[in-house]
Structures are given as structure tokens and as C-alpha cells.
Amino acid sequence: MNSVTRLLASSSEGMVTSPHVLASEAGLNVLKEGGNAVEAAIAIGAALCVTYPQFTGFCGDAFLIISDASGNIRTISGIGQAAADLSGYQPGRAIPVRGPGAMLTSAGTVDALGTALEISRNELGGGKSWADLLAPALALAQDGFPVTASQHFWTNFRAAELHALPGVLDAFMPNGMAPAVGTMFRQPELAQTIRRLAAGGHRDFYEGALARSLAQGLEQAGSPLTAADLAATRARIEPPLRMPYRDGELVAHQPPTQGVTTLEIMGILNRFDLSRIKQGSTAFYHLLVEAVKLAFIDRDRHVADPDFAPVPLATLLSGQHLDSLAGRIDPGRAMPWPHLFRNGDTVFAAAADAQGNCVSLLQTVYFDWGSGVAVGDSGMLWHNRGAAFSVDPSHPNCLAPGKRPFHTLNPGMYLKQGRPHILYGTQGADGQPQTLAAILTRMIDYGMDPLAALAAPRFLLGKTFSDASDSLKIEQDCGNAVLGGLARKGHAITTIDAQSPLAGHPGAIMIDGKTGLFTGAHDPRSDGRALGV
């Protein structure tokens, strides 16, 4: 009836995936107890705020795509808006990327999860309470969990910057050292905050006693955010963007996310016959990289908060525009690439139940460890997504009071005959559309199972936090022939280790519409697992 191998899971009763096995188990238990996919996703998201503090937390932003048993699809965008008073920020002066000055947007994660719970309760017959779904996270914070390889890696990766990350030093480096992999790690202050949040409901984070405590902590830290900014924070329920691809359809979030960018890339690739291109070949990587470049140029020119700047979605996703972009790709020569890379780290989770409900979820604190500053005695690090704003007054993503920043997060679904066939998403900022292009083509065009698609070598284009050059970073297990072939086409190549943690942590669940079988995996580069009921 169901089985779970070490990394590839299959089941006919439901499935979850996340980058941490204990978070996946929290979601799996919800499904086993009769809960639905939305409830499972909430439990996973909350647990990840405890077990993956380097990449997510309650004081960040979150995005969900929800499909119900009837095939109705909606997105939830939990994006914190900029503070109402930005008098401390001068036009043209760089926004700090760490510290109190980076804590300039509210946090949408909690309201996004709470909004999803309301949909579950009111429309999907969900019976789990908010406290029920936060219980696994509370237990993990209170009782502890073994430190993962990812937490250890990213703590050491930032060791030289701890002066700018006091919250990391105080809460995540006992005795000034990164705890060893496997060491039990407890967060008593965070446990107390989760206990308060579970008792008060999700809006307590924004309007109740917890909100007042957070506002005081933000003020003490030097953030411009106030209690009024927290109270004004609301997740948005919106229809998805859609893009035909092969015999199905891709869906993604509206701006200010780069969902449109992933759709543009896939729309360009849809103009090419990949059956004539070998998976993993020089031609394969070259085509994907060139499509990414063209879509990124559009993204950086147009994508911002549509409440403040028009985003020409109809034009960007039109057949005429995509035809034009596809026609600009030279199969023999790489287009120059001097453009800025956007940093950021994220967690992806997904859940699907036997009743036909599906969720793709992404949560983030932007850079690993966010702002690096804890809020009072909450045990939580505030995110630094506000650093994504432009300081150019003429740019559509320029900083303004109450504005939502550009977001790299874009979880997705691939539909066949109007129903979810693949749930997907990844960590990785600018790497997200690049990684998604690789794993989607591998699953859709080349028929690879989720684990094979996730494990295959990947690339990252442009400057990153690990390499200041404009090169194409590619995992070395793609092979010397591919590396040489790409170099001859004009790509400036930098190799990174095979299965590198820098290559992102995607996950995927595939649903067979005929048999109802779920097949899923999480990136073997992560600490995660897909688990079937």
C-alpha cells in the first residue's frame, strides 16, 4: 500500500516533504491523524521555524499555493510591508543588509500560516486547532533536536561576521562555537514565545500581547517598525499566474515575487524541443542558462509591488514576447552576464492528502540568519527582507513606506488536466528559478523521478554570497566534457563541489492522476525527507 525508501518515498494515502526530517514527521503525523494537507503544511512550517533557524523563522515571510479537491487554486502571499516611518533612511544611501537597519519590513509568515488555517477550517473541513499544529514546534524548541549538518555549516560559514550577527552568537553558538552535528539543541526562549502564540492565536503576533512585546523588542533593537506596522500586516489571498508548458500548466505567485520569472523561463524553454537535447549535456545547460538570463533582465526591470509600480504581466507572459526571447538564444555562444545576484535563503515544504488537497510552501528570513538580531527575549531572529529594496528613486522596487519588497520566493505547482501533478519549490534566492528550470525539465521533459531530478548536477549564475565573480557556478559532477563545452561557448565557469549545499534545497512531490500514487523526495543535499502515509 505504501513504502518509504531512504530518500524516495511513495504512497497512495498522502505525502509530505521538507528539508528537515523532524518537520516532515510533524506533517506526516497530522495526515495520519486525519488532518488535511493544509494542516500538515502548517505543522511543517512551524516546526521548520525551530529546526532550520538558519533559513526560516516566525519573524520572516511565507508563501503558499493551495489546491483543493475540486482543483480550485489560490495563493497566499505573507509579505511584511516597509515601516510607515522611514525617516532614518536616505535616498541613494545603501540599506544595511544586517543589523537593526535591515529590520525595516514587518513579518508575514505567521499571518500566512494563520490565513491558511482559516481556509482549511472554513472550506476544507479541517478540524485541527492552531495550538494543535504548533505543538510539534513547541516540543522541538522545548525538548531540543539534534543539530543538523546544515545548521552547523551555515553557523561556521558566518563565523567571521558574528559582530554583525549578535542574535546568532548569543542563541546559536554556545561558548562561542557552532554546536557539533548531532548535539541536542534547545531554545527555551523560543519555546515560551511559541506557547504564547499557540494560546493567543496567529493574530496575537500582530495585535495582541505578543505583538506589544515584539514591538518593544524591535524598538529596543533599533528597528523602525512599530506596533502599528505589525497590526497593519496582512497576508493576501490571490489567484495564481499561469503558463502552459508541454501538455500541462505551471502556476506561480503574483508580484512582487519572481513567480513571473520562473514562468518566463519555462515559457522560453517550451519553444524548444528538449527531446532532441540530451539531459545533462552541454546543450542542455547552455539552453537553460541562456533562458534564465533573458528572464532575469525582464525581472530586474519590472518586478516590484504592483500597488506602487505597474508590472506588465500580460506582456511578459505573452506568446509574442516569449517567442522573441527564445529567438535571441544563440546555441553556440553565451550571452554576457554582468548583472547583480540576489542573496537569500529559504525552506520549501509540500503536502498532499488522499482527498485531493495539495500545498506548496516556502518560508524565508532572506539571508541566512536574517538580520542577525533577536527581538527582545522572544528567541526569534527578525528577517532582513527590506534589504531587497532598491535605493534608486527611479527603480520600481525603490523603498517606500508601506511597500512590499521584491521577493525571490516562488513555490509552484504543475497541473495536468487541471489537477496538481507536481508540487515543487526550492531554497536559493536568484537560484530558485534556475534550480526550478533544471528539476522541472528533468521531471516533465525527461521523465525522471523526483529523487533523480533533485540529485542531478545544478548550476548558479552570477555573483553569489560565496563567490563575487560573475561566473556560472556548476557542480563538478556534471563532468569535464560539459565544463569544457560550456567554456567553449563563452561561459565563465567556476566549479563547486558535487552535491554542494550552495546549490539549493529543492523538494518535489509527483502525483499520478490515474493511479493516485504519490512519489516524492527532498534534495539529498539537505537534511530533509519526503515521507508517505
C-alpha positions as CSV (number, residue, x, y, z in Angstrom):
1,M,0.0,0.0,0.0
2,N,2.8,2.4,0.8
3,S,6.6,2.4,1.2
4,V,9.4,4.7,2.1
5,T,12.9,4.1,0.8
6,R,15.8,6.0,2.3
7,L,15.3,9.1,0.1
8,L,12.5,8.3,-2.4
9,A,9.0,7.9,-0.9
10,S,5.8,6.6,-2.4
11,S,2.3,6.2,-1.0
12,S,-1.3,6.1,-2.1
13,E,-2.5,7.8,1.1
14,G,-0.7,11.1,1.2
15,M,2.8,12.6,1.4
16,V,4.9,15.4,2.8
17,T,8.3,16.7,2.1
18,S,10.6,19.3,3.8
19,P,14.3,19.9,4.3
20,H,14.3,18.5,7.9
21,V,13.1,15.0,8.7
22,L,11.6,16.1,12.1
23,A,9.5,18.7,10.4
24,S,8.4,16.2,7.8
25,E,7.4,13.8,10.6
26,A,5.3,16.6,12.2
27,G,3.4,17.0,8.9
28,L,3.1,13.2,8.4
29,N,1.6,12.8,11.9
30,V,-1.1,15.4,11.0
31,L,-2.1,13.4,7.9
32,K,-2.1,10.1,9.9
33,E,-4.4,11.7,12.4
34,G,-6.9,12.6,9.7
35,G,-5.7,16.1,9.1
36,N,-5.6,17.6,5.6
37,A,-2.7,18.8,3.5
38,V,-3.0,22.4,4.6
39,E,-2.9,21.5,8.3
40,A,0.1,19.3,7.6
41,A,1.9,22.1,5.8
42,I,1.3,24.5,8.7
43,A,2.7,22.0,11.2
44,I,5.8,21.5,9.0
45,G,6.3,25.3,8.5
46,A,6.1,25.9,12.3
47,A,8.5,23.1,13.0
48,L,11.0,24.4,10.5
49,C,11.0,27.7,12.3
50,V,12.6,25.8,15.1
51,T,14.7,23.2,13.4
52,Y,16.0,25.2,10.4
53,P,16.7,28.6,12.1
54,Q,19.4,29.4,9.6
55,F,16.9,29.7,6.8
56,T,13.4,30.4,8.3
57,G,11.6,31.6,11.4
58,F,8.3,33.1,12.6
59,C,9.8,36.6,12.0
60,G,10.1,36.1,8.3
61,D,7.8,35.9,5.2
62,A,5.9,32.9,3.7
63,F,4.1,31.9,0.6
64,L,1.6,29.1,-0.1
65,I,-0.1,27.7,-3.1
66,I,-3.2,25.7,-2.1
67,S,-5.2,23.4,-4.4
68,D,-8.4,21.7,-3.1
69,A,-10.1,18.5,-4.2
70,S,-12.1,20.4,-6.8
71,G,-8.9,21.8,-8.4
72,N,-9.5,25.3,-7.2
73,I,-6.2,27.1,-6.8
74,R,-5.3,30.1,-4.8
75,T,-2.1,31.6,-3.5
76,I,-1.3,33.2,-0.1
77,S,1.4,35.9,0.0
78,G,2.6,36.6,3.5
79,I,4.9,39.6,2.9
80,G,5.8,42.2,5.5
81,Q,5.5,45.8,4.4
82,A,8.0,48.5,5.0
83,A,7.7,50.6,8.1
84,A,5.4,53.7,7.9
85,D,8.2,55.9,9.2
86,L,11.4,55.6,7.1
87,S,12.9,58.9,8.1
88,G,16.1,57.2,9.1
89,Y,16.7,56.0,5.5
90,Q,18.2,58.4,3.0
91,P,17.5,58.1,-0.8
92,G,20.5,56.8,-2.6
93,R,22.2,55.5,0.6
94,A,22.6,51.8,0.8
95,I,20.2,49.9,3.0
96,P,22.0,47.8,5.7
97,V,21.9,44.1,4.9
98,R,22.3,43.1,8.6
99,G,21.6,44.6,12.0
100,P,18.7,46.9,13.1
101,G,18.7,48.9,9.9
102,A,17.8,45.8,8.0
103,M,14.8,45.1,10.2
104,L,12.6,47.5,8.2
105,T,9.8,45.3,7.0
106,S,7.1,43.5,9.0
107,A,6.9,39.7,9.1
108,G,4.2,37.9,7.2
109,T,4.9,34.2,8.0
110,V,2.6,33.9,11.0
111,D,-0.3,35.6,9.2
112,A,0.2,33.5,6.1
113,L,0.0,30.2,8.1
114,G,-3.0,31.6,10.1
115,T,-4.8,32.5,6.9
116,A,-4.2,29.0,5.5
117,L,-5.7,27.6,8.7
118,E,-8.8,29.7,8.2
119,I,-9.1,28.3,4.7
120,S,-8.7,24.8,6.0
121,R,-11.3,25.2,8.7
122,N,-13.9,27.2,6.7
123,E,-13.6,25.5,3.3
124,L,-11.8,22.1,3.6
125,G,-13.4,20.6,6.6
126,G,-10.2,20.9,8.7
127,G,-10.6,20.1,12.4
128,K,-7.1,20.9,13.8
129,S,-6.6,23.9,16.0
130,W,-3.8,26.4,15.8
131,A,-2.4,25.1,19.1
132,D,-2.6,21.5,17.7
133,L,-0.5,22.5,14.7
134,L,2.1,24.4,16.8
135,A,2.5,21.6,19.3
136,P,5.3,19.8,17.4
137,A,7.3,23.1,17.0
138,L,6.8,23.8,20.8
139,A,8.1,20.3,21.7
140,L,11.1,20.7,19.4
141,A,12.0,24.1,20.9
142,Q,11.5,23.0,24.5
143,D,12.9,19.4,24.4
144,G,15.5,20.0,21.7
145,F,16.6,18.3,18.5
146,P,19.9,17.1,17.0
147,V,21.9,19.8,15.3
148,T,21.9,19.2,11.5
149,A,24.8,19.4,9.1
150,S,23.1,22.4,7.5
151,Q,22.9,24.4,10.8
152,H,26.5,23.5,11.6
153,F,27.7,24.5,8.1
154,W,25.9,27.9,8.0
155,T,26.9,28.8,11.5
156,N,30.6,28.2,10.6
157,F,30.1,29.9,7.2
158,R,29.3,33.2,9.0
159,A,31.9,32.8,11.8
160,A,33.9,35.8,10.5
161,E,30.7,38.1,10.6
162,L,29.4,37.4,14.1
163,H,30.0,41.0,15.1
164,A,27.1,41.8,12.8
165,L,25.0,38.8,13.9
166,P,24.7,39.2,17.7
167,G,21.5,37.1,17.8
168,V,23.3,34.2,16.2
169,L,26.2,34.4,18.6
170,D,24.0,34.6,21.7
171,A,21.4,31.9,20.8
172,F,23.1,29.5,18.3
173,M,26.8,29.4,19.4
174,P,27.1,28.1,23.0
175,N,30.6,29.0,24.3
176,G,31.2,30.9,21.1
177,M,31.3,27.8,18.9
178,A,29.0,26.2,16.4
179,P,27.4,23.1,18.1
180,A,28.6,19.8,16.6
181,V,26.3,17.9,14.3
182,G,24.1,15.6,16.4
183,T,24.3,17.8,19.6
184,M,20.9,18.3,21.2
185,F,19.9,21.9,20.8
186,R,17.2,23.6,22.9
187,Q,15.6,27.0,22.6
188,P,13.7,27.8,25.8
189,E,13.0,31.4,25.0
190,L,11.6,30.4,21.6
191,A,9.5,27.7,23.3
192,Q,7.9,30.3,25.6
193,T,7.1,32.5,22.6
194,I,5.5,29.6,20.7
195,R,3.5,28.7,23.8
196,R,2.2,32.3,23.9
197,L,1.4,32.2,20.1
198,A,-0.4,28.9,20.4
199,A,-2.6,30.2,23.2
200,G,-3.3,33.6,21.7
201,G,-3.9,32.7,18.0
202,H,-2.0,33.8,15.0
203,R,-3.1,37.5,15.2
204,D,-1.6,37.8,18.6
205,F,1.7,38.1,16.8
206,Y,0.3,41.3,15.2
207,E,-2.3,42.8,17.5
208,G,-2.2,41.2,21.0
209,A,0.0,40.9,24.0
210,L,2.7,39.1,22.0
211,A,2.6,41.9,19.4
212,R,3.2,44.5,22.1
213,S,6.2,42.6,23.4
214,L,7.6,42.2,19.9
215,A,7.1,46.0,19.2
216,Q,9.0,46.8,22.4
217,G,11.8,44.4,21.4
218,L,12.0,45.9,17.9
219,E,12.3,49.4,19.3
220,Q,15.0,48.4,21.7
221,A,16.9,46.8,18.9
222,G,16.8,50.0,16.8
223,S,14.3,48.9,14.2
224,P,11.9,51.5,12.7
225,L,9.0,49.0,13.0
226,T,6.2,49.9,15.4
227,A,3.1,48.2,16.9
228,A,1.1,49.9,14.2
229,D,3.2,48.4,11.5
230,L,2.7,44.9,13.0
231,A,-1.1,45.5,13.2
232,A,-1.2,46.6,9.5
233,T,0.4,43.3,8.3
234,R,-2.0,41.0,6.4
235,A,-1.3,38.1,4.1
236,R,-3.1,38.3,0.7
237,I,-5.1,35.6,-1.0
238,E,-4.7,36.0,-4.7
239,P,-5.3,34.0,-7.9
240,P,-2.1,32.4,-9.4
241,L,-0.2,33.3,-12.5
242,R,-0.5,30.6,-15.1
243,M,1.8,29.4,-18.0
244,P,1.2,26.5,-20.4
245,Y,4.1,24.0,-20.5
246,R,4.1,20.9,-22.7
247,D,0.8,19.1,-22.0
248,G,0.2,20.9,-18.7
249,E,0.2,24.2,-16.9
250,L,2.5,25.8,-14.4
251,V,1.2,28.1,-11.6
252,A,3.0,30.7,-9.5
253,H,2.5,33.7,-7.2
254,Q,1.8,37.2,-8.4
255,P,4.4,40.0,-8.0
256,P,6.2,41.2,-6.0
257,T,7.5,37.7,-6.2
258,Q,9.6,36.4,-9.1
259,G,7.0,33.8,-9.9
260,V,6.6,35.5,-13.3
261,T,10.3,34.9,-13.8
262,T,10.1,31.2,-13.4
263,L,7.1,31.1,-15.8
264,E,9.0,33.2,-18.3
265,I,12.0,30.8,-18.2
266,M,9.7,27.8,-18.7
267,G,7.8,29.6,-21.4
268,I,11.0,30.2,-23.3
269,L,12.0,26.6,-22.9
270,N,8.6,25.5,-24.2
271,R,9.7,26.9,-27.6
272,F,12.4,24.3,-27.8
273,D,12.2,20.5,-28.4
274,L,14.1,19.1,-25.5
275,S,13.6,15.6,-26.8
276,R,16.4,16.5,-29.3
277,I,18.7,17.6,-26.5
278,K,20.4,15.1,-24.1
279,Q,19.7,15.7,-20.4
280,G,22.8,16.9,-18.6
281,S,24.7,17.7,-21.8
282,T,26.4,21.0,-22.7
283,A,23.5,22.0,-24.9
284,F,21.1,21.3,-22.0
285,Y,22.8,23.5,-19.5
286,H,23.5,26.2,-22.1
287,L,19.9,26.5,-23.1
288,L,18.7,26.7,-19.5
289,V,21.3,29.3,-18.6
290,E,20.5,31.5,-21.6
291,A,16.8,31.4,-20.8
292,V,17.5,32.4,-17.2
293,K,19.5,35.4,-18.4
294,L,16.7,36.7,-20.6
295,A,14.0,36.3,-17.9
296,F,16.2,37.9,-15.2
297,I,16.7,41.0,-17.3
298,D,12.9,41.4,-17.5
299,R,12.6,40.7,-13.8
300,D,15.1,43.3,-12.7
301,R,13.5,45.9,-15.0
302,H,9.9,45.4,-14.0
303,V,9.0,43.2,-10.9
304,A,8.0,45.1,-7.8
305,D,5.0,45.7,-5.6
306,P,2.1,46.3,-8.1
307,D,0.4,48.6,-5.5
308,F,3.3,51.0,-6.2
309,A,4.5,50.3,-9.7
310,P,2.8,48.7,-12.7
311,V,4.1,45.2,-13.7
312,P,3.4,44.3,-17.3
313,L,2.4,40.7,-16.7
314,A,0.4,40.3,-19.8
315,T,3.3,41.4,-22.0
316,L,6.0,39.4,-20.1
317,L,4.0,36.2,-20.4
318,S,2.6,36.7,-23.9
319,G,3.4,34.3,-26.7
320,Q,4.9,37.1,-28.8
321,H,7.3,38.2,-26.1
322,L,8.4,34.6,-25.3
323,D,8.9,33.9,-29.0
324,S,11.1,36.9,-29.2
325,L,13.2,35.9,-26.2
326,A,13.6,32.3,-27.4
327,G,14.8,33.7,-30.8
328,R,17.6,35.6,-29.1
329,I,19.2,32.5,-27.8
330,D,22.4,31.6,-29.7
331,P,23.0,27.8,-29.4
332,G,26.7,28.4,-29.9
333,R,27.5,31.4,-27.8
334,A,26.8,32.6,-24.3
335,M,25.3,36.0,-23.7
336,P,27.5,38.2,-21.4
337,W,26.3,38.4,-17.8
338,P,27.4,41.3,-15.6
339,H,24.2,41.5,-13.6
340,L,23.7,41.5,-9.8
341,F,22.9,38.3,-8.0
342,R,20.3,38.5,-5.2
343,N,21.2,36.6,-2.0
344,G,18.6,34.8,0.2
345,D,17.8,31.6,1.9
346,T,14.6,29.7,2.2
347,V,12.9,26.4,3.1
348,F,10.5,24.5,0.8
349,A,7.8,22.1,2.1
350,A,4.9,20.4,0.4
351,A,1.9,18.2,1.5
352,A,-0.7,16.3,-0.4
353,D,-3.6,14.2,1.1
354,A,-5.7,11.4,-0.2
355,Q,-8.7,13.7,-0.5
356,G,-7.0,15.8,-3.3
357,N,-5.8,18.8,-1.3
358,C,-2.3,20.0,-2.1
359,V,0.1,22.7,-0.7
360,S,3.4,24.1,-1.9
361,L,5.0,26.3,0.8
362,L,8.1,28.5,1.0
363,Q,9.3,30.4,4.1
364,T,12.3,32.7,4.5
365,V,14.3,35.1,6.7
366,Y,16.0,36.3,3.5
367,F,19.8,36.0,4.1
368,D,20.8,33.0,6.2
369,W,20.1,34.0,9.8
370,G,18.1,37.1,8.6
371,S,19.1,40.4,10.2
372,G,21.1,38.5,12.8
373,V,19.3,40.4,15.6
374,A,17.0,38.8,18.1
375,V,13.8,40.6,19.1
376,G,13.8,41.1,22.9
377,D,13.6,37.8,24.8
378,S,11.4,36.1,22.1
379,G,14.2,33.8,21.0
380,M,13.5,34.8,17.4
381,L,15.7,36.5,14.8
382,W,14.0,39.2,12.7
383,H,14.4,38.9,8.9
384,N,16.1,41.3,6.7
385,R,14.0,41.2,3.5
386,G,13.8,45.0,3.5
387,A,17.4,44.9,2.2
388,A,16.0,43.7,-1.1
389,F,14.6,47.2,-1.8
390,S,16.4,49.4,-4.3
391,V,17.8,52.8,-3.2
392,D,17.4,54.2,-6.7
393,P,14.3,56.5,-6.6
394,S,13.6,55.8,-10.2
395,H,13.5,52.0,-9.8
396,P,10.1,50.3,-9.4
397,N,11.4,48.4,-6.3
398,C,12.6,51.6,-4.6
399,L,12.0,51.8,-0.8
400,A,8.8,53.5,0.3
401,P,6.6,53.4,3.4
402,G,4.1,50.6,3.5
403,K,5.6,49.0,0.3
404,R,6.2,45.3,0.0
405,P,9.8,44.4,-1.3
406,F,10.6,42.3,-4.3
407,H,10.6,38.6,-3.3
408,T,12.6,35.8,-4.8
409,L,10.3,33.2,-3.3
410,N,8.1,31.3,-5.8
411,P,6.8,27.9,-4.9
412,G,4.8,26.2,-7.7
413,M,2.6,23.5,-9.0
414,Y,2.5,21.8,-12.3
415,L,-1.0,20.8,-13.4
416,K,-2.3,18.2,-15.8
417,Q,-5.9,18.2,-16.8
418,G,-6.4,21.0,-14.2
419,R,-5.2,19.0,-11.2
420,P,-1.8,19.1,-9.5
421,H,0.7,16.7,-10.9
422,I,3.9,18.1,-9.4
423,L,4.4,20.2,-6.2
424,Y,7.7,21.9,-6.2
425,G,9.9,24.7,-4.8
426,T,13.4,25.4,-3.6
427,Q,15.7,27.4,-1.4
428,G,18.1,29.8,-3.1
429,A,17.1,33.4,-3.9
430,D,18.3,34.0,-7.5
431,G,19.0,30.3,-7.7
432,Q,15.3,29.5,-7.3
433,P,14.2,30.0,-11.0
434,Q,17.5,28.4,-12.1
435,T,17.0,25.3,-9.9
436,L,13.3,25.0,-10.8
437,A,14.1,25.1,-14.5
438,A,16.5,22.2,-14.1
439,I,14.3,20.0,-11.9
440,L,11.1,20.7,-13.9
441,T,12.6,19.9,-17.3
442,R,14.1,16.8,-15.8
443,M,10.7,15.6,-14.4
444,I,8.4,16.8,-17.2
445,D,10.6,16.5,-20.3
446,Y,12.9,13.7,-19.4
447,G,10.6,11.6,-17.2
448,M,12.9,11.5,-14.2
449,D,11.5,10.6,-10.8
450,P,11.7,13.4,-8.1
451,L,14.8,12.0,-6.4
452,A,16.8,11.6,-9.7
453,A,15.8,15.1,-10.8
454,L,16.8,16.6,-7.5
455,A,20.1,14.8,-7.2
456,A,21.4,15.6,-10.7
457,P,24.1,18.4,-11.0
458,R,22.9,22.0,-11.0
459,F,24.2,25.5,-11.7
460,L,24.0,29.0,-10.3
461,L,24.5,32.0,-12.5
462,G,26.2,35.3,-11.4
463,K,27.6,36.8,-8.2
464,T,26.7,34.9,-5.0
465,F,27.5,35.3,-1.3
466,S,30.2,32.6,-1.8
467,D,31.8,34.0,-5.0
468,A,32.0,37.6,-6.1
469,S,32.6,36.8,-9.7
470,D,30.0,36.9,-12.5
471,S,30.7,33.3,-13.4
472,L,28.5,30.3,-13.9
473,K,28.8,28.1,-10.9
474,I,28.2,24.5,-11.7
475,E,28.6,21.3,-9.7
476,Q,31.7,19.4,-10.8
477,D,29.9,16.1,-11.2
478,C,28.4,17.4,-14.4
479,G,31.6,16.2,-15.9
480,N,34.7,17.6,-17.6
481,A,33.2,17.3,-21.1
482,V,30.3,19.5,-20.1
483,L,32.5,22.0,-18.3
484,G,34.8,22.3,-21.3
485,G,31.9,22.5,-23.7
486,L,30.3,25.4,-21.7
487,A,33.6,27.2,-21.5
488,R,34.0,27.0,-25.3
489,K,30.6,28.6,-25.7
490,G,31.8,31.6,-23.7
491,H,30.5,30.8,-20.2
492,A,32.9,31.8,-17.4
493,I,32.9,28.7,-15.3
494,T,33.5,28.2,-11.7
495,T,33.1,24.7,-10.3
496,I,31.6,24.0,-6.9
497,D,31.6,20.6,-5.1
498,A,29.3,17.9,-6.2
499,Q,26.1,17.9,-4.1
500,S,27.1,21.3,-2.7
501,P,24.9,22.9,0.0
502,L,25.3,26.1,-2.0
503,A,23.2,24.6,-4.8
504,G,19.9,25.0,-3.0
505,H,17.5,22.5,-1.3
506,P,14.5,21.8,-3.6
507,G,11.8,19.3,-2.9
508,A,9.1,17.7,-5.1
509,I,6.0,15.5,-4.8
510,M,4.7,13.9,-8.0
511,I,1.0,12.8,-8.2
512,D,-0.1,10.2,-10.7
513,G,-3.6,11.3,-11.8
514,K,-4.6,7.8,-13.0
515,T,-3.4,5.7,-10.0
516,G,-3.4,8.3,-7.2
517,L,0.2,7.3,-6.3
518,F,2.3,10.0,-4.6
519,T,6.1,9.9,-5.3
520,G,8.3,12.4,-3.6
521,A,11.8,13.4,-2.4
522,H,13.8,16.2,-0.9
523,D,17.1,17.3,-2.1
524,P,19.9,14.9,-0.9
525,R,22.0,18.0,-0.3
526,S,19.6,18.8,2.6
527,D,18.7,17.2,5.9
528,G,15.2,16.6,4.6
529,R,13.0,13.7,3.6
530,A,9.7,13.0,1.8
531,L,7.5,10.7,3.9
532,G,4.4,8.8,2.7
533,V,1.5,8.0,4.9
